[in-house]
Structures are given as structure tokens and as C-alpha cells.
């Protein structure tokens, strides 16, 4: 039995056991940005045993004043370069960016629960909060 995750201000809960069968829809699909901070760049580069400058050159691109992790095209979809389809998981999970750690509790989804449910099978509306 899985424990539902909840966060104040969100009218839904998240069942993390749904990740086992989901095919990582949060790591694949529409093109988007996965922003990383300087601290996260250091941690990921260390995990990969890479020089930070080489890591930035190889795996990131600049979007205005921020860095984002590159994607790769896979059919009609895009996926994070660190998504490993063979294991249905993240190859940098231990050092994944905060943006990934906080999914699905993003402010964007506070008013878009229907959209989130299409992407994430682990989303359960909290009917008690809607009353």
C-alpha cells in the first residue's frame, strides 16, 4: 500500500507508486525546460564525474539567463537527455534538479488539475478540499 503525498495549497494528492507503470510521462512528451541552478549543475557534474564546464557544454543550453537540460527527440515526443527508457527512470536521480523533485506540486498545476491528470496517473483529486 502506497502513501499518498499531499502539499498545502494543492487540491490533489499524488500516489508515487503510479510511477512504476507510467512510462515517465513527466520526463517525456512535449518539449519544455528543465531549469538547473549552479548548485544543481555542480551536483550533477559530480555524479557524472565530469568537469562542470564540459557538463554545461554537453548537457545544457542557455535560455535567456538560465540553463536548461537538453532534450532529445524520440518519435513525436521529446525526452530529457537523462531519461533512461531501458529502466523507465532517471539516470541522475540522486542529483536530479529541484524542478524534478517537486513534480507534480508545481504552482502551474494549482488551477490545471485536469491537465495534470492527463500527464500523471498518480494524481488523485482531493474532494475534501473542493467542498
The first five atom37 places (N, CA, C, CB, O) and aatype in JSON, in Angstrom:
{
  "aatype": [20, 20, 20, 20, 20, 20, 20, 20, 20, 20, 20, 20, 20, 20, 20, 20, 20, 20, 20, 20, 20, 20, 20, 20, 20, 20, 20, 20, 20, 20, 20, 20, 20, 20, 20, 20, 20, 20, 20, 20, 20, 20, 20, 20, 20, 20, 20, 20, 20, 20, 20, 20, 20, 20, 20, 20, 20, 20, 20, 20, 20, 20, 20, 20, 20, 20, 20, 20, 20, 20, 20, 20, 20, 20, 20, 20, 20, 20, 20, 20, 20, 20, 20, 20, 20, 20, 20, 20, 20, 20, 20, 20, 20, 20, 20, 20, 20, 20, 20, 20, 20, 20, 20, 20, 20, 20, 20, 20, 20, 20, 20, 20, 20, 20, 20, 20, 20, 20, 20, 20, 20, 20, 20, 20, 20, 20, 20, 20, 20, 20, 20],
  "atom_mask": [
    [1, 1, 1, 1, 1],
    [1, 1, 1, 1, 1],
    [1, 1, 1, 1, 1],
    [1, 1, 1, 1, 1],
    [1, 1, 1, 1, 1],
    [1, 1, 1, 1, 1],
    [1, 1, 1, 1, 1],
    [1, 1, 1, 1, 1],
    [1, 1, 1, 1, 1],
    [1, 1, 1, 1, 1],
    [1, 1, 1, 1, 1],
    [1, 1, 1, 1, 1],
    [1, 1, 1, 1, 1],
    [1, 1, 1, 1, 1],
    [1, 1, 1, 1, 1],
    [1, 1, 1, 1, 1],
    [1, 1, 1, 1, 1],
    [1, 1, 1, 1, 1],
    [1, 1, 1, 1, 1],
    [1, 1, 1, 1, 1],
    [1, 1, 1, 1, 1],
    [1, 1, 1, 1, 1],
    [1, 1, 1, 1, 1],
    [1, 1, 1, 1, 1],
    [1, 1, 1, 1, 1],
    [1, 1, 1, 1, 1],
    [1, 1, 1, 1, 1],
    [1, 1, 1, 1, 1],
    [1, 1, 1, 1, 1],
    [1, 1, 1, 1, 1],
    [1, 1, 1, 1, 1],
    [1, 1, 1, 1, 1],
    [1, 1, 1, 1, 1],
    [1, 1, 1, 1, 1],
    [1, 1, 1, 1, 1],
    [1, 1, 1, 1, 1],
    [1, 1, 1, 1, 1],
    [1, 1, 1, 1, 1],
    [1, 1, 1, 1, 1],
    [1, 1, 1, 1, 1],
    [1, 1, 1, 1, 1],
    [1, 1, 1, 1, 1],
    [1, 1, 1, 1, 1],
    [1, 1, 1, 1, 1],
    [1, 1, 1, 1, 1],
    [1, 1, 1, 1, 1],
    [1, 1, 1, 1, 1],
    [1, 1, 1, 1, 1],
    [1, 1, 1, 1, 1],
    [1, 1, 1, 1, 1],
    [1, 1, 1, 1, 1],
    [1, 1, 1, 1, 1],
    [1, 1, 1, 1, 1],
    [1, 1, 1, 1, 1],
    [1, 1, 1, 1, 1],
    [1, 1, 1, 1, 1],
    [1, 1, 1, 1, 1],
    [1, 1, 1, 1, 1],
    [1, 1, 1, 1, 1],
    [1, 1, 1, 1, 1],
    [1, 1, 1, 1, 1],
    [1, 1, 1, 1, 1],
    [1, 1, 1, 1, 1],
    [1, 1, 1, 1, 1],
    [1, 1, 1, 1, 1],
    [1, 1, 1, 1, 1],
    [1, 1, 1, 1, 1],
    [1, 1, 1, 1, 1],
    [1, 1, 1, 1, 1],
    [1, 1, 1, 1, 1],
    [1, 1, 1, 1, 1],
    [1, 1, 1, 1, 1],
    [1, 1, 1, 1, 1],
    [1, 1, 1, 1, 1],
    [1, 1, 1, 1, 1],
    [1, 1, 1, 1, 1],
    [1, 1, 1, 1, 1],
    [1, 1, 1, 1, 1],
    [1, 1, 1, 1, 1],
    [1, 1, 1, 1, 1],
    [1, 1, 1, 1, 1],
    [1, 1, 1, 1, 1],
    [1, 1, 1, 1, 1],
    [1, 1, 1, 1, 1],
    [1, 1, 1, 1, 1],
    [1, 1, 1, 1, 1],
    [1, 1, 1, 1, 1],
    [1, 1, 1, 1, 1],
    [1, 1, 1, 1, 1],
    [1, 1, 1, 1, 1],
    [1, 1, 1, 1, 1],
    [1, 1, 1, 1, 1],
    [1, 1, 1, 1, 1],
    [1, 1, 1, 1, 1],
    [1, 1, 1, 1, 1],
    [1, 1, 1, 1, 1],
    [1, 1, 1, 1, 1],
    [1, 1, 1, 1, 1],
    [1, 1, 1, 1, 1],
    [1, 1, 1, 1, 1],
    [1, 1, 1, 1, 1],
    [1, 1, 1, 1, 1],
    [1, 1, 1, 1, 1],
    [1, 1, 1, 1, 1],
    [1, 1, 1, 1, 1],
    [1, 1, 1, 1, 1],
    [1, 1, 1, 1, 1],
    [1, 1, 1, 1, 1],
    [1, 1, 1, 1, 1],
    [1, 1, 1, 1, 1],
    [1, 1, 1, 1, 1],
    [1, 1, 1, 1, 1],
    [1, 1, 1, 1, 1],
    [1, 1, 1, 1, 1],
    [1, 1, 1, 1, 1],
    [1, 1, 1, 1, 1],
    [1, 1, 1, 1, 1],
    [1, 1, 1, 1, 1],
    [1, 1, 1, 1, 1],
    [1, 1, 1, 1, 1],
    [1, 1, 1, 1, 1],
    [1, 1, 1, 1, 1],
    [1, 1, 1, 1, 1],
    [1, 1, 1, 1, 1],
    [1, 1, 1, 1, 1],
    [1, 1, 1, 1, 1],
    [1, 1, 1, 1, 1],
    [1, 1, 1, 1, 1],
    [1, 1, 1, 1, 1],
    [1, 1, 1, 1, 1],
    [1, 1, 1, 1, 1]
  ],
  "atom_positions": [
    [[0.83, -1.18, 0.0], [0.0, 0.0, 0.0], [0.88, 1.25, 0.0], [-0.95, -0.01, 1.21], [1.82, 1.35, 0.79]],
    [[0.57, 2.18, -0.89], [1.38, 3.37, -1.03], [0.82, 4.52, -0.19], [1.47, 3.77, -2.5], [-0.39, 4.62, 0.03]],
    [[1.69, 5.36, 0.26], [1.29, 6.53, 1.0], [1.11, 7.69, 0.02], [2.33, 6.88, 2.08], [2.0, 7.99, -0.76]],
    [[-0.05, 8.34, 0.08], [-0.31, 9.48, -0.78], [0.49, 10.68, -0.28], [-1.81, 9.8, -0.83], [0.62, 10.9, 0.92]],
    [[1.02, 11.44, -1.22], [1.74, 12.66, -0.88], [0.78, 13.83, -1.1], [3.04, 12.82, -1.75], [0.05, 13.88, -2.09]],
    [[0.8, 14.76, -0.15], [-0.03, 15.96, -0.24], [0.85, 17.16, 0.07], [-1.25, 15.88, 0.72], [1.88, 17.06, 0.73]],
    [[0.4, 18.29, -0.43], [1.11, 19.53, -0.14], [0.1, 20.65, 0.05], [2.12, 19.87, -1.27], [-0.86, 20.75, -0.71]],
    [[0.31, 21.48, 1.05], [-0.6, 22.59, 1.32], [-0.76, 23.46, 0.08], [-0.09, 23.44, 2.5], [0.2, 23.74, -0.63]],
    [[-2.0, 23.87, -0.17], [-2.29, 24.75, -1.28], [-2.64, 24.03, -2.57], [-1.14, 25.63, -1.52], [-2.97, 24.67, -3.57]],
    [[-2.57, 22.7, -2.57], [-2.87, 21.91, -3.77], [-4.1, 21.06, -3.51], [-1.65, 21.02, -4.17], [-4.22, 20.43, -2.46]],
    [[-5.02, 21.06, -4.45], [-6.28, 20.33, -4.28], [-6.21, 18.93, -4.87], [-7.42, 21.1, -4.93], [-7.19, 18.4, -5.39]],
    [[-5.04, 18.34, -4.78], [-4.87, 16.97, -5.23], [-3.77, 16.32, -4.4], [-4.53, 16.91, -6.75], [-2.98, 16.98, -3.74]],
    [[-3.76, 15.01, -4.47], [-2.71, 14.22, -3.83], [-1.97, 13.47, -4.94], [-3.31, 13.22, -2.76], [-2.43, 13.39, -6.08]],
    [[-0.83, 12.91, -4.58], [-0.01, 12.18, -5.54], [0.31, 10.81, -4.98], [1.29, 12.96, -5.87], [0.77, 10.68, -3.85]],
    [[0.05, 9.78, -5.79], [0.37, 8.41, -5.42], [1.68, 8.03, -6.13], [-0.8, 7.42, -5.8], [1.65, 7.7, -7.31]],
    [[2.81, 8.06, -5.43], [4.1, 7.8, -6.08], [4.24, 6.39, -6.65], [5.19, 8.03, -5.1], [5.1, 6.16, -7.5]],
    [[3.43, 5.43, -6.19], [3.55, 4.08, -6.75], [3.09, 4.04, -8.2], [2.73, 3.09, -5.91], [3.4, 3.08, -8.91]],
    [[2.36, 5.05, -8.66], [1.93, 5.12, -10.06], [3.13, 5.28, -11.0], [0.95, 6.28, -10.26], [3.04, 4.96, -12.19]],
    [[4.23, 5.76, -10.48], [5.45, 5.93, -11.3], [5.95, 4.59, -11.86], [6.56, 6.59, -10.47], [6.59, 4.56, -12.92]],
    [[5.67, 3.51, -11.17], [6.15, 2.2, -11.6], [5.65, 1.78, -12.97], [5.76, 1.16, -10.6], [6.34, 1.07, -13.69]],
    [[4.45, 2.22, -13.33], [3.84, 1.79, -14.58], [3.56, 2.92, -15.56], [2.56, 1.08, -14.29], [2.86, 2.7, -16.55]],
    [[4.06, 4.08, -15.33], [3.64, 5.26, -16.09], [4.45, 5.55, -17.34], [3.69, 6.45, -15.21], [4.0, 6.34, -18.17]],
    [[5.6, 4.97, -17.53], [6.49, 5.25, -18.67], [7.01, 6.68, -18.62], [5.75, 5.02, -20.0], [7.26, 7.29, -19.66]],
    [[7.17, 7.21, -17.43], [7.83, 8.5, -17.18], [7.28, 9.65, -18.02], [9.29, 8.38, -17.43], [8.04, 10.36, -18.68]],
    [[5.99, 9.81, -18.0], [5.38, 10.9, -18.78], [5.87, 12.27, -18.35], [3.86, 10.85, -18.66], [5.83, 13.21, -19.15]],
    [[6.34, 12.41, -17.11], [6.86, 13.71, -16.67], [8.25, 13.98, -17.24], [6.91, 13.76, -15.13], [8.72, 15.12, -17.21]],
    [[8.91, 12.97, -17.77], [10.24, 13.12, -18.37], [10.19, 13.12, -19.89], [11.15, 12.01, -17.9], [11.19, 13.37, -20.55]],
    [[9.02, 12.85, -20.43], [8.85, 12.74, -21.88], [7.59, 13.5, -22.3], [8.77, 11.25, -22.32], [6.79, 13.9, -21.45]],
    [[7.42, 13.69, -23.58], [6.21, 14.33, -24.09], [6.53, 15.6, -24.83], [5.25, 14.63, -22.95], [7.42, 15.64, -25.68]],
    [[5.79, 16.66, -24.5], [6.01, 17.95, -25.14], [7.37, 18.5, -24.77], [4.9, 18.95, -24.76], [7.91, 18.21, -23.7]],
    [[7.93, 19.3, -25.66], [9.18, 19.97, -25.38], [8.96, 20.97, -24.25], [9.72, 20.67, -26.64], [7.89, 21.56, -24.12]],
    [[9.98, 21.15, -23.44], [9.88, 22.1, -22.33], [11.25, 22.42, -21.77], [8.99, 21.53, -21.22], [12.27, 22.13, -22.4]],
    [[11.26, 23.02, -20.62], [12.53, 23.42, -19.99], [12.66, 22.74, -18.64], [12.61, 24.96, -19.84], [11.71, 22.66, -17.86]],
    [[13.86, 22.27, -18.36], [14.2, 21.7, -17.07], [15.35, 22.55, -16.55], [14.59, 20.15, -17.16], [16.52, 22.29, -16.83]],
    [[15.0, 23.57, -15.79], [16.0, 24.54, -15.34], [16.85, 23.97, -14.22], [15.32, 25.82, -14.89], [16.38, 23.22, -13.37]],
    [[18.13, 24.36, -14.24], [19.07, 23.92, -13.21], [19.8, 25.13, -12.64], [20.08, 22.89, -13.77], [20.12, 26.08, -13.36]],
    [[20.06, 25.07, -11.35], [20.81, 26.12, -10.67], [22.3, 25.78, -10.71], [20.31, 26.29, -9.2], [22.69, 24.69, -11.12]],
    [[23.12, 26.71, -10.28], [24.57, 26.46, -10.22], [24.87, 25.3, -9.27], [25.31, 27.74, -9.75], [25.73, 24.46, -9.56]],
    [[24.17, 25.25, -8.16], [24.36, 24.16, -7.19], [24.0, 22.82, -7.81], [23.52, 24.41, -5.92], [24.7, 21.83, -7.62]],
    [[22.89, 22.79, -8.55], [22.47, 21.55, -9.2], [23.44, 21.14, -10.3], [21.06, 21.7, -9.78], [23.71, 19.95, -10.48]],
    [[23.97, 22.1, -11.03], [24.98, 21.81, -12.06], [26.18, 21.13, -11.43], [25.42, 23.11, -12.8], [26.69, 20.13, -11.94]],
    [[26.64, 21.69, -10.31], [27.79, 21.09, -9.6], [27.49, 19.65, -9.17], [28.17, 21.93, -8.36], [28.31, 18.75, -9.36]],
    [[26.3, 19.44, -8.61], [25.93, 18.11, -8.1], [25.81, 17.09, -9.23], [24.61, 18.19, -7.32], [26.27, 15.96, -9.09]],
    [[25.2, 17.48, -10.34], [25.04, 16.56, -11.46], [26.39, 16.24, -12.09], [24.08, 17.14, -12.51], [26.68, 15.08, -12.39]],
    [[27.21, 17.27, -12.28], [28.55, 17.06, -12.85], [29.36, 16.12, -11.95], [29.29, 18.41, -13.02], [30.06, 15.24, -12.45]],
    [[29.27, 16.32, -10.66], [29.98, 15.45, -9.71], [29.48, 14.01, -9.82], [29.81, 15.96, -8.25], [30.28, 13.07, -9.88]],
    [[28.16, 13.83, -9.87], [27.59, 12.49, -10.0], [28.09, 11.81, -11.28], [26.06, 12.55, -10.0], [28.39, 10.62, -11.28]],
    [[28.16, 12.57, -12.36], [28.62, 12.04, -13.65], [30.14, 11.97, -13.78], [28.06, 12.87, -14.77], [30.68, 11.5, -14.78]],
    [[30.82, 12.46, -12.73], [32.29, 12.51, -12.72], [32.81, 13.28, -13.93], [32.87, 11.08, -12.71], [33.71, 12.83, -14.65]],
    [[32.21, 14.46, -14.12], [32.56, 15.33, -15.25], [33.01, 16.69, -14.74], [31.37, 15.49, -16.23], [32.59, 17.14, -13.67]],
    [[33.86, 17.32, -15.51], [34.2, 18.71, -15.28], [32.92, 19.54, -15.5], [35.37, 19.19, -16.23], [32.17, 19.27, -16.44]],
    [[32.68, 20.53, -14.67], [31.44, 21.32, -14.77], [31.31, 22.01, -16.13], [31.4, 22.37, -13.67], [30.22, 22.03, -16.71]],
    [[32.4, 22.58, -16.63], [32.32, 23.27, -17.93], [31.97, 22.3, -19.05], [33.65, 23.97, -18.25], [31.17, 22.63, -19.92]],
    [[32.54, 21.12, -19.02], [32.24, 20.11, -20.03], [30.78, 19.66, -19.89], [33.19, 18.91, -19.89], [30.09, 19.46, -20.89]],
    [[30.33, 19.49, -18.64], [28.93, 19.12, -18.41], [27.99, 20.16, -19.02], [28.66, 18.96, -16.9], [27.04, 19.81, -19.71]],
    [[28.26, 21.43, -18.75], [27.42, 22.51, -19.28], [27.4, 22.47, -20.8], [27.92, 23.89, -18.79], [26.34, 22.59, -21.41]],
    [[28.56, 22.3, -21.42], [28.65, 22.26, -22.89], [27.87, 21.08, -23.47], [30.11, 22.18, -23.33], [27.19, 21.21, -24.49]],
    [[27.97, 19.95, -22.81], [27.42, 18.72, -23.37], [25.92, 18.53, -23.08], [28.17, 17.55, -22.83], [25.2, 18.0, -23.93]],
    [[25.45, 18.96, -21.91], [24.1, 18.61, -21.49], [23.14, 19.78, -21.27], [24.19, 17.84, -20.25], [21.95, 19.55, -21.04]],
    [[23.62, 21.01, -21.33], [22.76, 22.15, -21.05], [22.71, 23.12, -22.22], [23.23, 22.86, -19.8], [23.58, 23.12, -23.09]],
    [[21.68, 23.95, -22.21], [21.64, 25.08, -23.14], [21.11, 26.28, -22.36], [20.74, 24.77, -24.39], [20.41, 26.13, -21.36]],
    [[21.44, 27.45, -22.85], [21.05, 28.67, -22.15], [19.73, 29.18, -22.72], [22.14, 29.76, -22.27], [19.59, 29.32, -23.93]],
    [[18.79, 29.45, -21.84], [17.5, 30.04, -22.19], [17.44, 31.34, -21.41], [16.28, 29.07, -21.85], [17.22, 31.35, -20.2]],
    [[17.64, 32.43, -22.12], [17.75, 33.76, -21.51], [18.89, 33.72, -20.49], [16.4, 34.2, -20.84], [20.05, 33.53, -20.88]],
    [[18.61, 33.9, -19.22], [19.68, 33.93, -18.22], [19.78, 32.63, -17.41], [19.47, 35.1, -17.28], [20.52, 32.57, -16.43]],
    [[19.04, 31.6, -17.82], [19.03, 30.32, -17.09], [19.58, 29.2, -17.97], [17.61, 29.97, -16.61], [19.6, 29.3, -19.2]],
    [[20.02, 28.14, -17.31], [20.4, 26.93, -18.02], [19.29, 25.89, -17.89], [21.74, 26.37, -17.46], [18.65, 25.75, -16.85]],
    [[19.07, 25.16, -18.99], [18.09, 24.09, -19.01], [18.76, 22.83, -19.55], [16.86, 24.48, -19.89], [19.68, 22.9, -20.37]],
    [[18.31, 21.68, -19.08], [18.83, 20.41, -19.56], [18.32, 20.16, -20.98], [18.42, 19.24, -18.61], [17.16, 20.43, -21.28]],
    [[19.18, 19.67, -21.82], [18.81, 19.37, -23.2], [17.82, 18.23, -23.26], [20.06, 19.04, -24.03], [17.69, 17.42, -22.34]],
    [[17.12, 18.19, -24.38], [16.18, 17.1, -24.66], [16.66, 16.37, -25.9], [14.72, 17.63, -24.85], [17.5, 16.86, -26.65]],
    [[16.1, 15.21, -26.1], [16.33, 14.5, -27.37], [14.96, 14.13, -27.93], [17.24, 13.22, -27.17], [14.03, 13.83, -27.19]],
    [[14.87, 14.15, -29.25], [13.62, 13.81, -29.93], [13.53, 12.29, -30.02], [13.54, 14.46, -31.36], [14.51, 11.61, -30.36]],
    [[12.35, 11.76, -29.7], [12.11, 10.33, -29.77], [10.74, 10.15, -30.42], [12.17, 9.65, -28.34], [9.72, 10.2, -29.74]],
    [[10.72, 9.93, -31.73], [9.46, 9.85, -32.46], [8.8, 11.2, -32.46], [8.53, 8.8, -31.85], [9.39, 12.19, -32.89]],
    [[7.56, 11.26, -32.0], [6.82, 12.52, -31.92], [6.99, 13.2, -30.57], [5.36, 12.28, -32.19], [6.36, 14.23, -30.3]],
    [[7.81, 12.64, -29.73], [7.96, 13.1, -28.35], [9.37, 13.65, -28.11], [7.65, 11.96, -27.37], [10.28, 13.45, -28.92]],
    [[9.51, 14.33, -27.0], [10.82, 14.79, -26.53], [11.03, 14.15, -25.17], [10.9, 16.36, -26.45], [10.08, 13.88, -24.43]],
    [[12.29, 13.92, -24.83], [12.59, 13.38, -23.51], [13.85, 14.01, -22.97], [12.72, 11.85, -23.55], [14.74, 14.38, -23.74]],
    [[13.93, 14.12, -21.68], [15.12, 14.63, -21.01], [16.3, 13.74, -21.4], [14.92, 14.66, -19.45], [16.16, 12.52, -21.49]],
    [[17.46, 14.34, -21.62], [18.63, 13.54, -22.01], [19.03, 12.55, -20.92], [19.8, 14.44, -22.34], [19.77, 11.6, -21.19]],
    [[18.57, 12.76, -19.71], [18.91, 11.85, -18.62], [17.84, 10.8, -18.36], [19.15, 12.63, -17.37], [17.97, 10.0, -17.44]],
    [[16.79, 10.81, -19.18], [15.77, 9.77, -19.06], [16.31, 8.49, -19.68], [14.43, 10.2, -19.73], [16.79, 8.5, -20.82]],
    [[16.23, 7.39, -18.94], [16.71, 6.1, -19.42], [15.51, 5.2, -19.68], [17.68, 5.44, -18.38], [14.91, 4.65, -18.76]],
    [[15.15, 5.07, -20.96], [13.97, 4.28, -21.35], [14.1, 2.82, -20.94], [13.75, 4.38, -22.86], [13.09, 2.16, -20.67]],
    [[15.31, 2.29, -20.9], [15.51, 0.89, -20.55], [15.1, 0.59, -19.11], [16.96, 0.5, -20.75], [14.6, -0.49, -18.8]],
    [[15.31, 1.56, -18.23], [14.95, 1.34, -16.83], [13.73, 2.16, -16.42], [16.12, 1.68, -15.92], [13.31, 2.14, -15.26]],
    [[13.15, 2.89, -17.4], [12.0, 3.75, -17.13], [12.31, 4.68, -15.97], [10.74, 2.91, -16.83], [11.48, 4.88, -15.08]],
    [[13.5, 5.25, -16.0], [13.89, 6.11, -14.89], [14.9, 7.16, -15.25], [14.42, 5.29, -13.78], [15.27, 7.32, -16.42]],
    [[15.33, 7.86, -14.25], [16.26, 8.98, -14.39], [17.67, 8.51, -14.08], [15.85, 10.15, -13.46], [17.93, 7.94, -13.02]],
    [[18.58, 8.75, -15.01], [19.96, 8.31, -14.8], [20.73, 9.21, -13.82], [20.7, 8.27, -16.13], [21.83, 8.86, -13.4]],
    [[20.16, 10.36, -13.45], [20.79, 11.24, -12.47], [19.88, 11.43, -11.26], [21.14, 12.61, -13.11], [19.92, 12.47, -10.6]],
    [[19.06, 10.45, -10.97], [18.02, 10.57, -9.95], [18.55, 11.14, -8.63], [17.39, 9.21, -9.69], [17.9, 11.99, -8.03]],
    [[19.69, 10.68, -8.18], [20.25, 11.13, -6.9], [20.55, 12.62, -6.9], [21.52, 10.35, -6.58], [20.55, 13.25, -5.84]],
    [[20.82, 13.2, -8.07], [21.16, 14.62, -8.17], [20.18, 15.38, -9.05], [22.58, 14.78, -8.72], [20.5, 16.47, -9.54]],
    [[19.01, 14.83, -9.27], [18.04, 15.47, -10.17], [17.71, 16.88, -9.67], [16.74, 14.62, -10.27], [17.77, 17.16, -8.48]],
    [[17.36, 17.76, -10.61], [17.05, 19.14, -10.23], [15.8, 19.24, -9.34], [16.86, 19.98, -11.49], [14.94, 18.36, -9.35]],
    [[15.73, 20.32, -8.6], [14.6, 20.56, -7.73], [13.29, 20.59, -8.52], [14.78, 21.88, -6.98], [12.25, 20.15, -8.02]],
    [[13.34, 21.09, -9.74], [12.14, 21.1, -10.58], [11.58, 19.69, -10.74], [12.46, 21.71, -11.96], [10.36, 19.51, -10.74]],
    [[12.44, 18.72, -10.87], [12.01, 17.32, -10.99], [11.54, 16.78, -9.64], [13.15, 16.45, -11.55], [10.55, 16.05, -9.57]],
    [[12.26, 17.13, -8.59], [11.9, 16.64, -7.25], [10.53, 17.12, -6.82], [12.94, 17.08, -6.23], [9.82, 16.4, -6.11]],
    [[10.14, 18.31, -7.22], [8.89, 18.9, -6.75], [7.68, 18.54, -7.6], [9.03, 20.38, -6.68], [6.55, 18.84, -7.22]],
    [[7.89, 17.9, -8.76], [6.77, 17.49, -9.59], [5.96, 16.45, -8.82], [7.26, 16.93, -10.97], [6.58, 15.56, -8.22]],
    [[4.67, 16.49, -8.79], [3.72, 17.29, -9.57], [3.21, 18.53, -8.83], [2.55, 16.44, -9.95], [2.22, 19.12, -9.25]],
    [[3.88, 18.92, -7.77], [3.41, 20.06, -6.99], [4.03, 21.37, -7.48], [3.73, 19.85, -5.52], [4.82, 22.0, -6.79]],
    [[3.65, 21.74, -8.69], [4.09, 22.99, -9.3], [2.93, 23.97, -9.26], [4.59, 22.78, -10.76], [1.78, 23.58, -9.47]],
    [[3.22, 25.23, -9.01], [2.18, 26.26, -8.99], [1.35, 26.25, -10.27], [2.8, 27.64, -8.79], [0.14, 26.49, -10.23]],
    [[1.98, 25.97, -11.39], [1.28, 25.93, -12.67], [0.05, 25.03, -12.63], [2.22, 25.47, -13.77], [-0.97, 25.34, -13.22]],
    [[0.16, 23.92, -11.92], [-0.91, 22.93, -11.91], [-1.99, 23.2, -10.85], [-0.33, 21.57, -11.68], [-2.99, 22.48, -10.8]],
    [[-1.82, 24.21, -10.02], [-2.83, 24.5, -9.0], [-4.21, 24.72, -9.61], [-2.42, 25.73, -8.18], [-5.22, 24.34, -9.02]],
    [[-4.25, 25.32, -10.77], [-5.53, 25.59, -11.43], [-5.71, 24.75, -12.69], [-5.64, 27.07, -11.78], [-6.6, 25.02, -13.49]],
    [[-4.86, 23.75, -12.88], [-4.9, 22.92, -14.08], [-4.83, 21.42, -13.73], [-3.75, 23.29, -15.02], [-4.08, 20.67, -14.33]],
    [[-5.63, 21.02, -12.75], [-5.59, 19.63, -12.28], [-5.99, 18.68, -13.41], [-6.52, 19.44, -11.07], [-5.4, 17.6, -13.52]],
    [[-6.97, 19.05, -14.24], [-7.38, 18.18, -15.35], [-6.21, 17.93, -16.31], [-8.55, 18.81, -16.11], [-6.02, 16.81, -16.77]],
    [[-5.45, 18.98, -16.6], [-4.28, 18.84, -17.48], [-3.23, 17.93, -16.84], [-3.66, 20.22, -17.78], [-2.65, 17.08, -17.51]],
    [[-3.01, 18.11, -15.55], [-2.03, 17.29, -14.83], [-2.44, 15.83, -14.82], [-1.87, 17.8, -13.4], [-1.59, 14.95, -14.97]],
    [[-3.73, 15.55, -14.64], [-4.2, 14.17, -14.62], [-3.96, 13.46, -15.95], [-5.69, 14.13, -14.27], [-3.75, 12.25, -15.98]],
    [[-3.99, 14.21, -17.04], [-3.69, 13.6, -18.35], [-2.23, 13.18, -18.45], [-4.03, 14.59, -19.49], [-1.9, 12.21, -19.13]],
    [[-1.36, 13.92, -17.76], [0.06, 13.62, -17.8], [0.48, 12.6, -16.75], [0.86, 14.88, -17.62], [1.34, 11.76, -17.0]],
    [[-0.13, 12.68, -15.58], [0.34, 11.89, -14.45], [-0.77, 11.01, -13.88], [0.9, 12.8, -13.36], [-1.74, 11.53, -13.32]],
    [[-0.65, 9.69, -14.02], [-1.68, 8.79, -13.5], [-1.71, 8.71, -11.97], [-1.47, 7.41, -14.06], [-2.62, 8.1, -11.41]],
    [[-0.75, 9.31, -11.3], [-0.71, 9.27, -9.84], [-1.48, 10.39, -9.17], [0.7, 9.32, -9.39], [-1.5, 10.48, -7.94]],
    [[-2.13, 11.24, -9.96], [-2.86, 12.38, -9.4], [-4.25, 11.97, -8.96], [-2.94, 13.52, -10.41], [-5.01, 11.37, -9.72]],
    [[-4.58, 12.3, -7.73], [-5.88, 11.98, -7.16], [-6.46, 13.28, -6.62], [-5.78, 10.88, -6.05], [-5.88, 13.89, -5.72]],
    [[-7.59, 13.69, -7.16], [-8.22, 14.92, -6.66], [-8.64, 14.73, -5.23], [-9.44, 15.3, -7.53], [-9.18, 13.69, -4.85]],
    [[-8.39, 15.75, -4.44], [-8.76, 15.74, -3.03], [-10.12, 16.42, -2.9], [-7.68, 16.46, -2.14], [-10.21, 17.64, -2.74]],
    [[-11.17, 15.62, -2.98], [-12.54, 16.14, -2.98], [-12.85, 16.91, -1.69], [-13.54, 14.98, -3.14], [-13.66, 17.83, -1.71]],
    [[-12.23, 16.56, -0.6], [-12.49, 17.23, 0.68], [-12.14, 18.71, 0.59], [-11.69, 16.56, 1.81], [-12.8, 19.54, 1.21]],
    [[-11.1, 19.04, -0.17], [-10.69, 20.44, -0.28], [-11.59, 21.22, -1.23], [-9.25, 20.54, -0.74], [-11.63, 22.45, -1.18]],
    [[-12.3, 20.51, -2.11], [-13.14, 21.17, -3.09], [-14.52, 21.52, -2.53], [-13.29, 20.3, -4.31], [-15.31, 22.16, -3.22]],
    [[-14.82, 21.12, -1.31], [-16.14, 21.35, -0.71], [-16.2, 22.74, -0.11], [-16.46, 20.29, 0.35], [-17.24, 23.12, 0.44]]
  ]
}
